[in-house]
Amino acid sequence: MKFKTSSSVIKAHDISQLRFRDTPFVKLMNKRIYNILMVASRYDMFILEDDGRVDEQIFNEYTSLNLRYPPRFTQVSNNKEALAELKQNHYELIICMPNMDTGETFVLAKQLKKDYPSIPVVLLTPFSKAVTQSLSREDLSGIDYVFSWLGDTDLLLAIIKLIEDHMNVEHDVKTVGVQTIMLVEDSVRFYSSVLPLLYKFVLSESKEFSKEALNEHLQMLRMRGRPKILLARNYEEAVSYYKKYGDNMLGVISDMSFSRNGVKDKLAGKKLGEWIRTYDVDIPLIFTSSESQNREHVNEAEDLFIDKNSKTFPQDLRKAIKENLGFGDFIISDPNTNKEIFRIRNLKELQMNIRNIPDDALYYHLSHNHFSRFFYSRAMFPVAEMLKKIDVSEYASMHDARELIYATIVQYRRMKNTGVVAVFEKDRFDQYSNFARIGDGSLGGKGRGLAFIGYMVKTHLELNNHQNFPVTTPKTVVLCTDIFDEFMEANDLYPIALADRSDEDMLNHFLAAKLPKRLVSDFLVFFEAIESPIAIRSSSLLEDSQYQPFAGIYSTYMIPYVSDKYMMVRLLSDAIKAVYASVFYRDSKAYMAATHNLIDQEKMAIVLQEVVGSRYDNLYYPAISGVGRSINYYPIGNEKTEDGIINMAFGLGKYIVDGNIGLRFSPLHTSNILQLSTIELALRDTQTSFYALDLNSVTKDFSVDDSFNLLKVRLKVAEKSGPLRYVASTYDPQDQIIREGYYEGGRKIVSFANILQHDMFPLAEILDKLLKAGQKEMGRPVEIEFAVDIADQKHASFYVLQIRPIVDSREVMHENLEKIDSSDTILISRNALGNGLVEDVYDIIYVKTDTFNAAKNPMIAREIERLNAEFLASEKNYVLVGPGRWGSSDPWLGIPVKWPHISQAKIIVESGMENYRIEPSQGTHFFQNLTSFGVGYFTVNPFLENDGFFDVDFLNEQTAFFETDYIRHVRFDKPIVIKINGKKRMGVVMKP
C-alpha cells in the first residue's frame, strides 16, 4: 500500500524540473449542511437551548473557529410536522430527540430512511441506564448515528462536522490527498464526549496553520484541507475505512474492546492495530481503554496508551494527537536519547533550519514519515506527497536528502507565492515572496494587471516548459490607494493639489510632505528581499482600466540599489511622493478633463517592482525590453492580424515607450522582419542607442522629468561589457554584408538574430503563448510589456511586467464595413492596414488619372511636399491617393516621396490603373512611421473585380481647392469619415 521510490532516487537538482501544482482547495468540502430539522418536544428544545438559542451558539462556535456557513435549525414537535416540513423545504440533516415513553421516533426514522434515503438521521438523547435499556429494545435501522446529549453545543458542531466529513471524504482524498484521522469506538457516551474534543482541536490547529496562507481568502480556503475525522463503531467498519483511506491517514485512536464479527471482543483494538501495522509500520496508533490492565497489550516503543478513567484524559489525548499526528511544533529530537534538539513552528523555519538538523536525527524523522505528516496536517499536500515517497535508505548521504527537502520547500513557496496577492507581513516577506500588498485599499490598474499576470503564469503551465528560460514576474509590493488617501489628508495636500500651480511647485510641496512612519519598517524588509534597483510605477484607479486608455499618463521613476538602507528609504520615499504629485500635474489635469473624469476621484496606488536587468559598470539595464500586442493592424506578407506583433529593443523599455524604432516582428513569422530585409533598411531603421539607469545618480534631486537619472547611451558603450553580444549582428563595410552574430569591428545591428532565427532562447514561442493566453483570459485583445535578462548563452529569464486590455476607442472597430453601400463611399479597400475611426479629416489630395505620366513622378512628389507643409503648419490631416508605390526609390514604380513630404496624410492609398499595374508595396517604405503614427494604408485596384473601389468621378465633379496639371486637392465642408476594420483588413472613406 505504501509507495516507495526505490527504483529512482529524487535528487535536489531534479526538483527544479518538478512543477508543484497548487492545491484546488476551492474544490474541497463542497457538500455542506445548511439546514437542520430538529424533531423534538418543546421541553427537549428548551433543555437543548439551555436559555440560549442553538442557532446563536452554533454561530458563535463557527465564528470563533473561522468557519463559514453556520447551519439554520428548524424545530418541529412531532412526526406529522416533520413529514410536512420535509415536503416543503430542503434539509441536509435530521436530528431527533426521542420521547422514550413511545416508539414514535423510531417509526419516523424508518419512514424517513424510506422516503429520504440520502438525508442522515441522528438520534440525540440524554443517556442513562434506562435509556440504554430502552434503546436496546428498539429497531435502530432508520438511524445513522446515536449521540449522548451532555448539554454542550460543541457536540452539535461535532455532529455537523462528522457528517460533512463523511459526505466529502471520498472526493477530497481522491482530489488532493486530504488526510484522515480514524476514531474506533463503540461507546455512545464516550465518542459523544471525544468527538467534540477532537474537532475542537483539529479545527483550532487548522485555523492556526491557515495563517501561513498569504491572505484572508486563502486562509478560509486552506481550512477546507483540514484532516477529516472518521468514526468506526466496530472492527469491520474500521478495516473498511483503513482499506479505503489508509494511505491518507495521519493516525488511529482506538478503543481496546469493541464488536468484531458481531461479537464483543475485549482485544479487538489490539488485533486491529496489528493488522494495520502489516501495511504501515510508522502510522501512529493511540489506544484508549477504561481497563488499565490493557496497557500491557500495547507496544510502548511504537504505540501510546491513554486510560479513559484518568482525570486528565482530555489533556492526555490532546497532547498525544499534537505530538504524534503532525500537529503542533515539529520537535527535532535525538533518536538515541529522545532529547529535543530544537523545534520548528512553520514552513519558513523549517527552510531556515533544515541544514542544522544532525544526520542521525534527519534519518530518524525521514524514515518515520514525520516530515510528510508535518506537511499533511498543514494541508501542504504537494510537499507532503513528495516527501512521503522518499525511501531514505536509498540516499548515500543525508546531505542529499537535506538538500532535497530544502529545494522542495523553496519550489513550493515559489509556487504558492506566484499569482497570489499576499498581505505584506514583515516576518514572512523574503526572496521567495512574489507579490504583496500594503494597505487595504485598491491595487489600482497596474497592480491588478500584475496580480493577474502572476495568476496567468501560475495556471498556464505551458509557459514554463523551458528550464533555461523561465517565465516569471518581478518581485512586487503594492502600496494600496488607502495609503495615498492617508498621505493626502495627513499633509493637508488637497488644497495645493487642486490649485493651479506649476508642476515644479507641485512636486516640491509633495516632496516636503511625510509618508506614514510605519512604512519605513516595511521598506526595510522589502530591501532585504531584493538586490536590484526598484521601479516606482503609478497604479491609479483609472489606469489600465477596461474601458479607458489611461496608460502612461503618470510618472514612473527608477532608483538604484545602494547598501545604505536609510539612503534607500529616502530615495524610495521621494520617488513615491513624486509619483503621487504627478496625478496633479497640468498635463494630467488636462487629460482628466478631456476624458470627463474628476481629478479628485482619482486615487493612486504605487507599484514597487524590482527592475529587470543586470549591472554593467555604472549602468543597469536588461538585454531586451518590449511591448507585444495580440492583434496586428499592420500585417505584411503572410502575417495575419491575429498573429500579434512585437516591438522590442535592447536596454530599458523607455526606448520603446518614447516612440523610438525597436525591432518589429510577428512572433509566428520571425524570419520575415522588414527592417532586416535589406542592408539599407537595417542600417537606417534599427537601434543606435539605448536607455540605462545611471547607478551614480543617487545624489541627484528628483525632478518633474521622471527620466532624470536614466542615460541615453550609444550602442558602442555596451560593446565593452553587457549582453549586446547575444542580440547583435555585425555589419561588415568591406564586404557590404551583415553577419549574424557578434564580431569584432564593424557596426553592431540590434537584430536579435541569435534568439529569433537561431533559437538561443524560445522567445518567440513564449511571446506567442503569452499573447494568446492573455487574450483568452481577458476576453479581448491585450498588450503586454516584458523584459529579458540574459545571464549567458544558455540561461536567461523572461519577465512579464504588465498586461492591459487594448481599449483605445480609436482602435476598436466593430462595424461590419461589408454592409456599407459603395455609392456612399469615395474609397473601399479590401487590403487595408490600420484600425479605427477618424472623423476630423476634410481634405483629399489625389493624383489625376487622366493626365498621369510616370515620367513626371519626381515633379508630383515636389508638389505634394509643398501641400504637406501647409497642412503641417495648420496641424490638419488629409487623405492621399495615387498610383503605384508611394515612397519608391525608383520613380517609374511610384511617386518618390520621403516620409516628411507626406507626414500629415491620415490615409495613404495606392490606387492601381488599367495601364499602370505595379505590385503594391503595402507601405513597406514607411512601415515604422505608419505603425508609430497610426496612419492607414489602403491598396485599391478598381479595374479588378472585387478588389476595391475609387469614385474618382465624384471627386472630379467637386470644386478644386487647389489644382495643378498632375494633382488635385478637394476640401469638403463636412468631414469625410474614415473607417478601418483591422481584423477584417477592410477600410472605407465615406462621402461627406
N, C-alpha and C positions, 0 to 999 in steps of 0.2 A: 504493500500500500504506500510505503514511503518512497519518495523519488530521490535517487542519488545520481550525481553526475560522474560516476566512476570512469566513464569512457573518455571524457574530456574535461580537463581542469579549466575553469574560467580564470583567466589572468586579468590583472588590474588594467592592462592596456586594452583588453577586449571590451572593457566597459564603455569606452568612448564610442564603440560601434553599437552598443545597446541603445535602444530607443525606449525609455520608460514611457509608457502611455499613462496619461493622467487617469485617475480612478473616476468613473462616472457616478459620483455619489448621488447625483440627481435621480438616477435610476433605482436607487435603493429605497426600501421601506415605502413602497408605493401603495400598499394596501393598508388602510388605516381604519380605526374605529372612530367614527364621528358622532354616532347616535347610539345610545344605550337605552334599552327598555327595561325598567325595573318593575318586576311583578312582586309587590309587597304590600302588606296591610299598612294603614296609616301609622299604626303603632310601631311597626318594624321600621318604617321610613324615619319616624321620629327618633327612634333609638339610633338608627344609622347616621342621621344627620347630627345627633348629639348637640342640639341647639345651634348648629350652623349649617349652611347649605352645602350639600355634597358637591354641587357644581363649583361653588367658590373654593372649597378646599382643594378639589382636584385642580382647578385653575391655578391656585397659588402654588401647588406642588409642581405643575408643569412649568410655570414661570421661573420658579427657583432653580429648576434643572435645565433651563434654557430650551425647553421643548415647545414645539408649536402644536396647534390644532387640539386643544383640550376638548374632549367629547361633551355632548349635551345629554342630560339624563331626562327621561320621561317616565313618570311613575303611574302605574295602574294598579287597582286593588285586587282584581280577580281575573279568572281565566277568560271570561266573556270580553272584558275591556281589553285584555291583551290581544286577543284574536282580532277584535275590531280595529285596534291601533295598527296592527301589522298589515291589515288590508289597505290602510290609508297611507302609511308612511314607511320609509326605508330604515331598517336598523341593521347594524353590523354585529351586535352582541345583545343577548338577553340574560339578565341576572334575576334569578328567582329566590325570594326569601320565604321558605315554605312554612305553612302552618302545620306543625307536626301532628295536630289532632285529626287532620283529614289528609287523604292521599291526593288531594286535588292537584298539587304542584306536579306530581309525577305523571298524572294523566295528561296535564298540559304539556309537559316536556315531551312525552311520546307523540302527542299531536303536532307539536312544533317541528320535531325531527322529521315527521312525515311530510308536512306542508312546506317547511323551510329548511331543507337538509343542510344548506350551506351556512346557516347562522349558528354560531356556537351558543350552547346553553350552559350557564354556570349556576350552581346551587351555592347559596351563601347563607350560612346558618350559625348561630352561636352554638358551640359544642358543649355537650355534657354526656354522661354515661347513657342517659335516657335517649338523647338524640342519636347517639351511635347505635344503640339497640334498634331504635326506630328505623334508622337508615338501612340496617342490615336486612330488614323485612321487606323493603320497598324494591320496586323494579326501576333500576337506575339507567336503563338502556337509552333513555332520551337525553341523558345528562352527560356533557363532555368533561366537566371538572366540578369537584366538590371542594369548597373552601370553608374554613372555620373563621367566623367573624369575631375578632378580638377588640373591635371598637376603634381601629386605627385606619384612617383613609389611605395610608400607604399601601394597604392590601389592595384597595380598588385600583390604584396606579399599577401595582404588580400584576393584577389580573389582566388589565387592559394591555399592558406591555407583553405579557406572556402570550396572549392570543395574537397580538400583532406580530410577534416574533414567529409564531407558528405559521401565520399566513405568509410571511415573507422569506423565511429561512432558505427554502429551496432555491428560489430565484436569486437571492442576494449572494449565497455561497457560490452558485454557478457563475454569476455575472462577474464578481470581483474577488471572490475568495474571502468573504466576511467570515469571521471566526465564531465559534460557538463555545458555550460552557454548559456541560450537562449536569443536572441535579437528579440523582436517582434516590427517590424517597417515596414510601407508600403511606406514611402517616400524614393524614389530612392536617392535624393540629400542627405538626412540625413543618411541613412545607408551607403552610399558611403563614408561619412566622419567619421562615428562612427566605422565601421569595422576595418579600418587601426589602429585607436586608440586602439581598443580592442585587436587586435592581437599583436600590438607592446607591450602592457602592459603584456599580458599573456605570450608571448614568452620571454620577458626580465625577468619576475619574474621566469619563469621555468628555464631559464639559471642560475639565482641566486640560486634557490633551488637545481639544479642539482649538484652544487658544494659540496653538502653533500654526493654525491656518492664518492666511495673510489678511483676511478682512472678515467682517461680521457675517456676511452672506456665506462665505466658505466655512466659517465656524459652524453655522447652522447645518450646512450640508455634511460636514465631517462627522457630526453626531450620528448621522444615519449609518455610518460604517461601524458603529459600536458592536461588540460581540452580542450574539443572540443567546438567550437562555432557553434550554430545552428541559422540560420536566418529564422524566421517565418514572412510571409508578410500579414497574415490575421488570424482571430480568430481560424478558423478550423485547419489551419496548426499548430498553437501554441498548441491547445488542443491535436492534434495527437502526436506532439513531447513530450508533457508532459506525456501523457499516456505511451509512449514508454520508455522515459528516466528519468521520474520524480524522481525515486529512486536514480538516479545518477546525480542530478542537484545541482550545487553549488548555483545558483541563477538565477533570471529572470530580464532582463532590458526591460521594455515595454513602448511603446508609449501609450497615452491615447485614441487616435482616430484612428481607422482603420476599415477595412471592416469586417462585421460579417453577416453571411447568405447572402453574396453577396451585402450587403448594407452598406454604410459608417455609423459607429456607434460612436458617439462622446465619449461614455463612455465604449467602448469595452475593454479597458485596465483594468478599474475598475472591470468589470464583470469577466474578465479572472483571475484577482488576487483573487477575492472572491471564484471562482471555485477551484483554486489551493490550497487556504487555507483550503478547506474542506478535502484535502488529507494530507497537511503538514503545520502545524501552524508555523513552525520555518524557512521555506525557505525564504531567503532574497529576497524582491521584490523592485526594483528600478524603479520608474515611471518617464518618461520624457514627457514634453509637451511644445508646443510653446504658449499655452494659460495658463497664470499664474493662472487664477481662478480655474484651475483643481486641484490646491494644496488642496482645501477644500475636495476633494473626497478621499484623501489619509489619512489613519490612521497613524498619525505620530509616534505613540508608536511602531508600527510594521514595517512600510514601509518608504521609502525615496522618496522625490520628487526633481527633478532637472529641472530647467527652461531652455528650449532649447535656449531662447533668451539671456541667461546670457553670458557676455564676457568671463567668466571663466568656461564655460561649460566643455571643455576637462579636466581641472584640477578637477572640481567637480565630474565628472564621475569617473576619476581615483581614487580619494580619496574614493568615495562610494564603488567601487569594492574592493579596497585594504582593507578597514576596515570591510566590511561585507561578502565578499565571501571567507575568509580564507587566503587571500594573505597577504604579509607584516608581520609585527611583530604580535605576539599573545598578545593582550593587556589584561591583567588580571585586571578587574575593579570591584569596589564595586557596587553590584546591587542596593543598596539603594541610594547612592549619585552619581553613574555613574563615580566616580573619578578613575583614573588609579592607580593601586597598584604597578604593575611593568609590564615589557614586556619581551617576550621570542622570541628569534630570530631563534632558531633551536632546533632539537630533543635533543641534549645533554643538552642544557639549560633547556628544559622542564623537563628532567630527574632530573637535579640538583635542580630544584625549585618546583617540584610538591608538596613536603611536606611542602612548605612555603605558599601555597595558602589557605586563610581562608575558613572555611567550607561553609559559605553562597555564597562566590564567586565561589567556586568549584561547588556547587549545581547549581548555575545560569548558568555557562558556559557549564556544562554537559547537563543540561536539554534543552539547546537551540542548542545542537549539535555543539558547537563551536570547541570542541576538534577534532571531526571527520572531520569537514570542514578544519581545520588547516592541518590535515594529508592528506586529499584528495587532496587539492590544491598542495601539495608537492609530489604527486604520491606515497605516502606511503600507498598503498591500504589495506594490511592485517591489519594494526593497525587501520586504519580509519573504516574498516568494523566492527571490533570487538567493537570499542567504540560507533559506531552508534547503535549497538544492545543493548546497556545498557539502561535499564529503571531505571533512577536514583531514582525514588520513591521506588524501591524495596530494597534499601540499608538502613539498620537500622542506620548506622552512616557513615559519609563522610570519616572516616578513612579507611573503607573497599574499597570504590571506589578509594580513593587516592592510596592505596597500589596496587590495580588492575592496575591502569594506569602506576604506576612505574614498576610493574612486566612485563606489556605488552611491555613497551619501552625497558627494559633490554632484554627480549626474542627476540624482533625484531632486536635489534642491534647485538645480538649474531648471529642470523641467517644471517644478512646482512654481518657480518664480516667473516663468515666462507666461505672458498673456494674462497676467493677473494684476489688478490694481490693488496693491497691498497698502495697508495703513503703515506709515513710516514709524517704525519702532526703533529707538536708539540701540537697544541691546540685540536687535535682530538684523539690522541692515548691514550687509557686508559685501564682499566682492562677488558673492553668488546671488545677491539680490538683483532684481532687474528693473522693476517699476514700482514706485511707491508714491503715495500722496501725503502731503502735509496739509491739514485743514479738512473741513467738512463740506466746503462749497463745491462748485462745478470744476471739472478739469479744463474747461474751455475747449475750443475746436481742435487745436493741435493735440492737446492732451488726450482727447477722446480718440483722435486718429491714431496716436501712438499706442494707446491701450488696445485698440482694435488690431493693429499690426501684430502686437505681441500674441494676441489670441489667434490670429491667422497663421503665424509661423508655427505655433504650437499644434494647431489642428490639421494643417496641411503638411503631413509628413513627407510628401513628395518633394518639398522644397529643400529637405535636408538629406538627400541621398548621397551627397559627396562629402566624404570625411575631410578632405583637404580644402573644402570651400564651404564652410558652414554659413547658413543664413541666420542672422540674429538681429537684435535691436540694441542700440547703445543703452548703457545704464541711465535710467531716467528717474528724476524726482520732480513731481509737480507741486508747486505752491498753489493751492486752490483759490477760487475767487474770494472766499471769505477773508483771506489774508490781505488781499487788495482793499476790501471794504474797511477792515480794521486799520490798515495803514492810512487810508484817505481820511478816516474820521478822527483817529488819534492825533494826526498832524493838522487837522482842520484845513485840508488842501482843496476842497471843492470850490470855495470862492475864487482861489487863484487859478485852478484848473479850468474853470468855465469862463474866466475873463479873457479878454482879447490881449494876449501878450506875445512877445516874440518867442520862438522855440528855445533860444538860448536862455532867456529869462525863466521860462517854464522849467527847463532842465535843472537850472541852479536851485530853484525852490525845492524841487523834488529831491535833489542830492543832499540838501541841507536837512531834510526830514529824517525821521528814525523808523526803522523797521521794528516789529515786535522783538523784544530782547530774547525770548525763548528760542528764536530761530537759530541763534548762534550755536547752541549745542548740537542742533540738528545738522547744521552746515559742517561742523567739525567731524561728525560721524560720516557724512557723505564724502568728505575729503579722504577719510581713511579707506573708503571702498574703491576709490578711483585713483588713477595715476596719470590722467591725461588732462589737457585743457578742458574748460567747460563752456558749452554754448548756452546762452541765456536767451530763450526764444519766447516771444509773445504767444499766448494762447487765449485769445479773447473769446467771449461767448459767441460772437458773430463770425469769427474766423473759421474758415473751412466748414462753414455750416452747409447743410444740404442744399439750401436754396439761394444763397447769396455768395457772390465772388468776393471774399474778403481777404484772400491770401496776400501776404506781402505788404500790408498797409502799415504795420507797426515795426518797431526796431527788433533786430537780433544782434546781440553782442557776443563776442568770444573773449575769454580771459585765459591767460597762460596758467599753467600749474606751477606753483612755487612751493618750496619746502616750508617757508614761514606760514603756518596755518592762520595766524591772525592777519597777515597781509592778504591771504586768500579770502578771509571773511570780509575784509574791506573791499576788495575788488568785486567779490560776488554781490555784496550789498549794493554797491554803487551801480553795478550792471542791472540789478533787479529794479532799482529806483529809476534808472534811465529808461528801461522798457515801460514801466508804469507811466513815466512822463510822456512817452511817445503817443499815448492814447489821446493826449490833449494838444498835440502839435497842430499847426494851422492846416497842413495837408489832411491830417486825419479828420479834423472837424469838417473840412470841406467835403471829404469823401462821405462822411456820415450824412451830411445834409443831402448830397447827391443821391444817396441810396435810401433816403427817407427813414433813417434810423436816428434815435435820440442819443446824443453823446453821453448823457448821464445814465442811460440804460446800459451802456457798455461796461462790462466787468472783465477784469483781466486776471487770468491765471498765468503762471510763469512755468515754463518747462526748463528744467536744468538737466542738461544732457552731456554726457562725455563726448568730446569732439573725436570723430573717427580720424585716424591717421597715425603718423609717427614723427619723431623728431629728426630733423636733418640739419645739423649745425644749429643756427639760431632760428630756424624756420620749422613750422609744424603744419603738415598737410597730408591728405590721403593720396593714394595713387590715382583714384578715379572718383569723380562726383558726377551725378547725372540726374536727369528727370526722365521718367518714362510715362507714356500715355497709352491707354489700352485701345485708343482709336486714332487712326492716322488719316487726316483730311488731305494729305498731300502725297498719296502713294505714287511711286514711279515704277515703270517696268511691270513685273509680275506681282508686285506687292498688292495686298488687299487692305481695304480700310480697317478691317477688324484685326489685322496682324499687329497693330500697335506700332509705336515709334519711340525711339530713344534718342536723347541728345545728351552726350556726356563729354567730360573734359578731364584733363589732368589737373590735380590740385583741388582747392576748396570750391564748393558749389557756387560761390558768389560769381564766378566766371560765367556760368550759365544764366543765373538769375539776372545778371546785368545785361543780358541780351547778346553776349559775345558768341562767336561761332564755335560751337563744340563739334564733335563728330556725330553726324546724324545717320541713323540706320534703323531698319526694321529687324527685330530680333529673329525673325524667321528667314531673313534674306541678308545674312552678314557678308556675303561675297558681292553684294550689289550696293556698294557705297559710292554715291555720286561724287563726293569730294575727292575720292581716290581714283576716279576713273581716268583722269589724265594727269600728267605731271604738272601742267599749268594750274589746274584746279587744286591739286594737293598743296602746291606752294602758296597759292593765293588764299584758299579757303580753309586752312587748318590752323590750329592754335600756335601762337608765337610767344605767349606769356601766360602766367598762371598766378593764382592768389594763394597766399600762405599767411598763417598767423605769425606775427613778429613776437618771438619769445622774450625779446629785450624791451618790451613795451610797458612793463609794469609801472613805470613812473609817469606815464602819460596820463593826462586828465581825460575823463570821459567827455565826449562831445556829442552834439546832436547827430553827427555823422557816425553811424554805428560801425563803420569800417575803419575807424581812426587807427586801429592797431593791426590792420591787415596790410600786407605789402603786395603790390602787383609787380612780379619779377619776370625777367626774360627766361625763356626755357633753358638758356645756356647755364644758368645758375644751378639747375637741377642735374646737370651732366656730371658734376664732380661727385655728388652723393645723391642718394634718393632712388625712387623706383622708376625713373624715366626709362631706364634700360629695358623694363618689362613691357612698356607700352609704345615705344617709338620705333619708327623705321628710319632709314638714313638715306638722304639724297646724295647721290654721287654726281657732282657737277661735271666731272671729266667725261664719264660715260653717259651722262644725261639720263640716269635711271634712278628709281627709288628701290633700295634693297630692304626687304622686310627684315627687321631686327635692328639691333643697336650696334653700330660700328664706330670706331674712332674716326674723327674728322667728318666733314660734310654736315649739312644742316639736318637737324632732327625733325622728323614729321610725326606728330602725335596721331598714329594710325590705329593703335590697339591691335595691330595685325597678329601678334603672338597669341592674343586672347580670342579675338573674333574669328580669325581664319585658321589658327593652328591649335585651338582648344587647350591653351595652357591652363585655363580655368573655364568651367562651363557657364560663363557669364550670360551669354545669350539665352541659354536654356532656362536659367533661373529667372531672368527677366520675363521671358515669355510665360512661364508658370505663374509668376507673381502677379503679372498684369491680368491674366485670365482668372486667377483665384480672387483677386481684388474686385474685378468687375462682377464676378458671380456673387461674392459675399455682399457687395454694396448694391447690387441690382441696377447699376448704371455705369457708364464709362468712368474710369478713375485715372488719377495722376499720382505717381509715386516719386519720392525723392530717395536717392540711395547713395551710398559711398562704399568704396572697396579699399581695404588696406592690404597691401601685398608684403608679405614677410620675405619670401624668396620664390624661386621658380616653381616650388611645389606647394607652398602654403599661402593662402590668402583668406580674408574674411569678408563676407558681404553683409552690409548693414542696411536695413530699411529705415529711413529717417522719418518718413511721413507718407500718409496716404490721404487723398481727398477726392470727393466726387467732382467730376467736371460738370459745373452747373452754370457757367457764364451764359447769360441769355443770348449773347451774340453767337454762341457756339451750339445752341440747341435748336434743331430744325426738325419738327415732327410732321410738317405738312407734306402731303403727297403731291409732288410737283407734276406728276404724270397727268393729273386731272385738270391742269390749267389749260385753257383753250389757247392755241397758238396765236389766234387773232388778237389776244390781249397782250401779246409779248413782242418785244423787239428782238430778243435773242433767246434761243433754247439750246443748251449744250447737254449732251449725254456723256460727256467726258470732262467733268469739271473737277477742279481741285479747290479745296477750301470748304468752309461751312458757315452757315448762319444767315443773318438777315441784316441788310444795310438799307436804311430809309432816309439818308440825308444827301443823296447824290442827284444833281440836276443836269449834268453835262455828259455828252458823248462826243468823243473825238474819233473819227473813223477815216481810214484811207479810202479814197474814192475808187470804186471798182472799174468805172468806165474809162478812166484816164490812167490806170495803173501801168507802170513800166518799171520792171525790176532794176533797170539801169539807174533809175532816179532814187533808189532806196537810201543812199547816203544823204541826199538832199532832204528827203522826207524826214529822216532822223533829226536833222538840224531844226526843221520847222516844229517838230513835236517837242524838242528840247526847249525852244523858246516859249511855247504854250505852257509847258510844265512849270517853268519858272514863275509864270503869272499865278498858276494855281498854288504854288508853294508860298508865294507872298501873301495870298489871301486865305491860306490854310483850308483850301477846299479840295474835293476829290472829283474824279471823273471816270468814265468807262472808256477804255481804249480798244479799238477794233482795227485789225489789219491782216493782210495775207502773209503766209509764210511763217518763218520762225522769228519771233521778237528776240533781239539781242544776239542774233547770229553774227559770228565774226566774218562770215562770207556774205557780202551784200547781195549776192544773187539768190541766196536761200531765204532772205528775210531782211527786215529793216534793222541795221546795225546800231541800235541804241544801247547805251550803258544804263545801269540802274538809276543813277542820279537824273538822267534825262526823262524818266517816266515814274519817278518816285511817288507822285501824287495819284497815280492810277489806282482805283479801288478794285477794278476788274480789268484783266488783260485778256483779250480774245484773239486767238489765232484762227482766222477765217479762211478756209480754202476757196480757191476759184477754179472754175471749169478748166481754164487754160493755164493754171499756175498751181500745180499739185505738189506740195512739199510735205514730206513726212513730218508730222507735228513734233515739236520739241517738248511740249508739256512744261514749258517754263524752266527747263533744267539750268539755263544760264543764270537764272535769278533765284535759284531754289532757296538759298539761305534767306534772302530778303522776303520772298513770298511767305515763307513759314513764319519768319520773325514778325512781319507786319500784318499777317492775316489777310494777304491780298488773294483774291480769287483768280483762277486761271482757267479760261474756257477754250475748248477746241470745237470748232464748228465746221462742218462740210456740207453746206446746203444742197450741193449738186448730187450728194449720195443719199439714197433713201434711208430715212430714219436716223440720220447722223447729224441732227441739229438743224437749227432754223435761224436765219438772219433776215429781218424785214428791212432791207436797205431802201426799198421803195418808200416806205413810211418815213424814213429819215430824210430822203431826198425831197419829200413834199414839205418838210419843215423849213422855216426861215433859218438861214445860216447866221450864227452869232459871229463867226469868222470863217473865211474860206480862202484857199489858195488853189493852184492847179491840181494839187495832189491830195490835200486833206480838207476835211470839213468838220467844223465844230458847231454842234447844235446845243442850245440851252433851253430847258423847259421851265415853265412857271411852277409846276408841281414836281415832286421828286419821282425819279424812276426807281422803283423798289427792286432791290436785288435779293434773290433767294437762292441759297445753295444748300442742298441736302448732301452733306459729305459722305454719309453712309451709302447712299444710292449713286453717288458721283454725278448728280444731276443739278444743273443750275439754270435759272431764268432771269432775264431782265425785263421787268414789266413796263408796259406803256404807262405814261403818267395818267 
